[in-house]
Amino acid sequence: MGNAEGGDDVGDVDGLRGEWQTSELFGTEPNSICVGCGLCCDGTLLTHLAVSDESDLGAPLRMLGVEIIAAAEPPVFELPCPAVENGTCTIHHLHRPRACAQFECALSQAVLDGNVEPEDAREVIDMTLNVRFEVRSGRAPQSDLDHLLDRHFRGTISK
């Protein structure tokens, strides 16, 4: 995984990318806010992802070295997912676990429900990615990021 500035990924402090601009990462689908975000896959929003079994995990993730924690019920694998690069799933077209296909964060669901405009959601994502960068750089407390995640990505958002 890499970016133009030489960091390991968009969220990597070593890359020291200051301002996040996800607008160029979002796909051509005007209501899609997922592509270019990746907060659910990169370990920011969630720490583990549940899978039903090895077949649900799929060959692409196994080839990337993902191992199921079978002692958990249901079985899980640890995030960040190695298939995510710059907020985008690189194996989406091959195979991804059912939980990936079914998950909608609160912000994405609010866009789908018409309670939040896609551009407003992208601004929230940009702000959250910037705060995450500041936290990882040691310039902001983790509580700032937790507040944004709880407010915009977990739970329910209504008009």
C-alpha positions as CSV (number, residue, x, y, z in Angstrom):
1,M,0.0,0.0,0.0
2,G,1.3,3.4,-0.8
3,N,0.5,6.9,-1.7
4,A,2.1,9.6,-3.9
5,E,3.8,11.1,-0.9
6,G,5.5,7.8,0.1
7,G,3.5,7.0,3.2
8,D,2.2,3.5,3.9
9,D,-1.4,4.6,3.5
10,V,-3.6,7.7,3.6
11,G,-4.0,7.4,7.4
12,D,-0.3,6.8,8.1
13,V,1.4,9.4,10.3
14,D,4.7,8.5,8.7
15,G,3.4,9.9,5.4
16,L,2.6,13.2,7.2
17,R,0.0,14.1,4.7
18,G,-1.6,17.2,6.3
19,E,-4.9,18.1,4.7
20,W,-7.2,15.3,3.7
21,Q,-9.0,15.8,0.4
22,T,-11.2,12.8,-0.2
23,S,-13.2,14.4,-2.9
24,E,-10.9,13.1,-5.6
25,L,-11.1,9.6,-4.1
26,F,-14.9,9.3,-4.2
27,G,-16.1,7.3,-7.1
28,T,-18.3,8.6,-9.9
29,E,-21.5,7.5,-8.0
30,P,-22.7,10.9,-6.6
31,N,-24.4,9.4,-3.5
32,S,-21.5,7.0,-2.6
33,I,-19.6,8.2,0.4
34,C,-17.8,5.0,1.1
35,V,-15.1,5.0,-1.5
36,G,-12.3,7.1,-0.2
37,C,-13.5,6.9,3.4
38,G,-12.6,3.5,4.6
39,L,-13.0,4.4,8.3
40,C,-14.9,1.1,8.9
41,C,-12.1,-1.0,7.3
42,D,-8.9,0.7,8.4
43,G,-9.4,0.1,12.1
44,T,-10.6,3.6,13.0
45,L,-14.3,2.8,13.5
46,L,-14.1,-0.9,14.1
47,T,-11.3,-3.1,15.5
48,H,-12.5,-6.5,14.2
49,L,-14.9,-7.8,11.5
50,A,-17.0,-10.9,12.0
51,V,-17.0,-13.6,9.4
52,S,-19.0,-16.8,9.3
53,D,-16.1,-19.1,8.3
54,E,-13.1,-19.4,6.0
55,S,-15.2,-19.3,2.9
56,D,-16.8,-16.0,4.0
57,L,-13.3,-14.6,4.5
58,G,-12.4,-15.6,1.0
59,A,-9.2,-16.4,-0.9
60,P,-8.2,-12.7,-1.6
61,L,-8.0,-11.9,2.1
62,R,-6.3,-15.2,2.9
63,M,-3.7,-14.4,0.3
64,L,-3.1,-11.1,2.0
65,G,-2.3,-13.0,5.2
66,V,-5.6,-12.4,7.1
67,E,-6.2,-15.0,9.8
68,I,-9.5,-15.7,11.5
69,I,-9.6,-15.5,15.3
70,A,-11.6,-18.7,15.7
71,A,-11.8,-18.5,19.5
72,A,-14.2,-15.5,19.1
73,E,-17.9,-16.1,18.6
74,P,-18.6,-15.3,15.9
75,P,-15.1,-15.7,14.3
76,V,-13.5,-12.4,13.5
77,F,-10.4,-11.0,11.9
78,E,-8.5,-8.0,13.1
79,L,-8.6,-4.7,11.3
80,P,-7.2,-2.7,9.6
81,C,-8.0,-4.8,6.6
82,P,-4.9,-5.2,4.4
83,A,-7.1,-4.9,1.3
84,V,-7.9,-1.2,2.0
85,E,-5.8,1.3,0.2
86,N,-6.5,5.0,0.4
87,G,-10.0,4.3,1.8
88,T,-10.9,1.9,-1.0
89,C,-11.3,-1.8,-1.0
90,T,-8.9,-3.3,-3.5
91,I,-10.7,-6.7,-3.5
92,H,-14.3,-5.4,-3.7
93,H,-14.6,-6.9,-7.2
94,L,-13.2,-10.3,-6.2
95,H,-14.6,-11.4,-2.9
96,R,-15.2,-9.6,0.4
97,P,-16.9,-10.9,3.6
98,R,-20.7,-10.6,3.9
99,A,-20.2,-8.2,6.8
100,C,-18.4,-5.8,4.5
101,A,-21.2,-5.9,2.0
102,Q,-23.9,-5.5,4.6
103,F,-22.3,-2.8,6.8
104,E,-23.6,0.8,6.6
105,C,-22.2,3.3,9.1
106,A,-24.7,5.8,10.5
107,L,-23.5,8.6,8.1
108,S,-23.8,6.4,5.0
109,Q,-27.3,5.3,6.1
110,A,-28.3,8.9,6.7
111,V,-27.2,9.7,3.1
112,L,-29.2,6.7,1.7
113,D,-32.2,7.8,3.8
114,G,-32.0,11.3,2.5
115,N,-31.3,12.8,5.9
116,V,-27.8,14.1,4.9
117,E,-26.6,15.4,1.6
118,P,-23.6,13.5,0.1
119,E,-21.5,16.6,0.0
120,D,-22.2,17.3,3.6
121,A,-21.2,13.7,4.4
122,R,-18.0,14.1,2.5
123,E,-17.2,17.2,4.6
124,V,-17.7,15.1,7.8
125,I,-15.5,12.4,6.4
126,D,-12.7,14.9,5.5
127,M,-13.0,16.5,9.0
128,T,-12.8,13.1,10.6
129,L,-9.8,12.0,8.6
130,N,-8.1,15.3,9.5
131,V,-8.8,14.8,13.2
132,R,-7.6,11.2,13.0
133,F,-4.3,12.5,11.4
134,E,-4.0,15.0,14.2
135,V,-4.5,12.3,16.8
136,R,-2.0,10.0,15.2
137,S,0.5,12.9,15.0
138,G,0.0,13.6,18.8
139,R,-1.5,17.0,18.2
140,A,-5.1,16.1,19.3
141,P,-6.5,13.9,22.0
142,Q,-8.1,10.5,21.1
143,S,-11.3,11.8,22.6
144,D,-11.7,14.3,19.8
145,L,-11.8,11.5,17.3
146,D,-14.0,9.3,19.4
147,H,-16.5,12.2,19.7
148,L,-16.7,12.5,15.9
149,L,-17.0,8.7,15.4
150,D,-19.8,8.4,18.0
151,R,-21.6,11.4,16.6
152,H,-21.4,10.7,12.8
153,F,-20.6,7.1,12.3
154,R,-22.1,5.1,15.1
155,G,-25.8,5.0,16.1
156,T,-28.5,6.8,14.1
157,I,-28.5,10.2,12.4
158,S,-31.8,11.9,11.6
159,K,-32.8,15.2,10.2
